[in-house]
Amino acid sequence: LCPRYMARVVKNVRIGPSPAWMRKRLAQAGVRPINNIVDVTNYVMLEMGQPMHAFDLACVRENTIIVRPAEAGETITTLDGKLRELTEGMLLITDPRGPIGIAGVMGGQNSEISKETRDIVLESACFQPASVRATSRALGLNTESAARFIKGVEPGNTAAALERAAQLIDMLGAGDVVRGAVDVLAAIPRERTKVVSVPFVNSLLGLELTARKMAMLLKRAFIPSIVQDAKTLICTVPPHRQDIQRACDIAEEVARMYGYDNIPMTLMRGDLQVGGLDAREVLTDRAKERLCALGFFEAMTYSFMGPRELDALALEEDDPLRSCVKLKNPFGEDQSLMRTTMLPAMLAAVALNLSRKNSGLRLFELGTVFLPNALPLAELPEEKQALCLALCGRGEDFFSLKGAVESLAACLNIGAPGFIEGGPGYLHPGQKAYVTAGGARAGYIGCLHPDICENFGVPRVYVAELDFDVLAGAASEGVTAAPLPRYPAVERDLALVMDRDRPAGKVAAMMKETGGALVESVEPFDVYTGEQVTEGKKSVAFALVLRAHDRTLTDEEATAVLERIVKRAKKEFGAQLR
């Protein structure tokens, strides 16, 4: 975790402002001048790319510095005055008492340089990039030092940077630099040998250089190379060039020395392979195209949400939608959970558009929801593709949304979807239904409950959330086509008075079953609940299309079918002809 750590003591420190030339240079580089000691460490970091830090020696117990991973439960107050809880494995700079700095990120307040400081310890070290990156992200602490360590710092540069800092302190008269330094080196960096293919480098750069020419170019980059044969180079990479790890890195050095402007422009070359979309991608594209044709606009929201959004849906504490995967490093409380439903983000998009005076909204999003099998996580959560629709504005109602779902089902060759009574509690009790496809429940549609609308700051909104995996499973690859009818149809309207809670879909299914092959289609087109019907009842008007495939249907035959339908409706549902 720490390939090299160096420290040097400066005694009789005289804290004061830096000279004008140093303050000016730091300010031009975007660094705020603080005092001569801190400014020297920042100046060396900018000048040599080596982050440094200075500790108050009086605050380092027993004059001992230890580099070790953090233990569970440890805390440190950093230089920005914030108390930080450390997790196991974070690399720390400590003394025998406890942490005095977070390695590569920020120092601790308990060892900060102050006006009373008399002796200091200068730190120049090299920390593993992955360790610094993980610590910086976990703590949400991004500093100039961390940024440089994450990109990688050369261990061989630590001694030169420490010597430069000591030189500047001596030049500024800011203290008496003690001779010698502590240097703990895990391993001495050594030269590395790379065998490089000349044709490979030429193929990357689009050049036709000889092995000898490449060797000459690499020599200018201080990478000695031996020509083994016309197709092979043996390159000796200096220890300080840690950025050179692969043959493509050698190719980059060749390009730099050759001159980027000297590389000729060429067209792309390669074999073209015929590709295509798989069946699922075809269905996805087809669904999006159909929804766009219906006037919907695609929304793209984050896959995160917060606890407040679930509270705004008025979900029960044991509701499965509350079983969310929590993020370790969330951007904020409002994005701390992986979403189990797309509805909150969709309602936020509706509210945003309405605030921008965009009325008559039709939005959809096809995305992923994350459903854990159990918490805490023992395995990866189930990822399901979901489709969320939202309609809002003048002329939109429950049947507008229902029609959009039916049109989508027809586009996917699912057939007529089923609508059964029920739905989540955050929908209006009288305007909601579960959707079925291929015999499986595929989601719900309905009008958002007024209380939930108020929570999200939206007017009446009609929403649907469908399991696209179920829809795709019920989709048929083939297209069934019927010949054009040879005989005319008979169209009749039928109005039945029934219980208000009676689903019209069940009555329509009964009509098709009773009429048999003669009933081509049944569509409910009007619902009346006014003064002309009894309290607790409703009048539903159905449009029936009757047709015989071998003859022209007579009025008597059509009337007989309607009479059978009315008789069965009265027997099964207690419905009366209006």
Protein Blocks (a to p, Z undefined) as FASTA:
>chain_A
ZZbacddddehiacddddfklmmmmmmnopacfbfmlmmmmmmmmmnopacddddfklmg
hhiacdddddehiacddfkopacdddehiacdddfkbccbdehiaccfklcccfklmbdc
dddddddfklmmmmmmmnopacfklmmmmnopafklmmmmmmmmmmmmmmnopaccdehi
ddddfbacddddddddfklmmmmnopacdfklmmmmmmmnopacddfblmbccddddfkl
mmbmbfklmmmmmmmmnopklpccdddedddddddddfklmmmmmmmmmmmmnopacddd
dfbdcfklmmmnopafklmklmccddfbdfbfklmbccfbfklmmmmmmmmmmmnopghi
acdddddddddfbdcdfbdcddddddddddedehiafklmmmmmmmmmmmnonopaddde
dddfkbcfklccdddeehiafbdcddddfklmmmnopacdddddddfklmmmmpcfbdcd
ddddfbdcddddddddddfklcfklmmmmmmmmnmmmlmbdcdfbdcfbfkbcehiacdd
dddddddfkbccdfklmmmmmmmmmmmmmmmnopacZZ
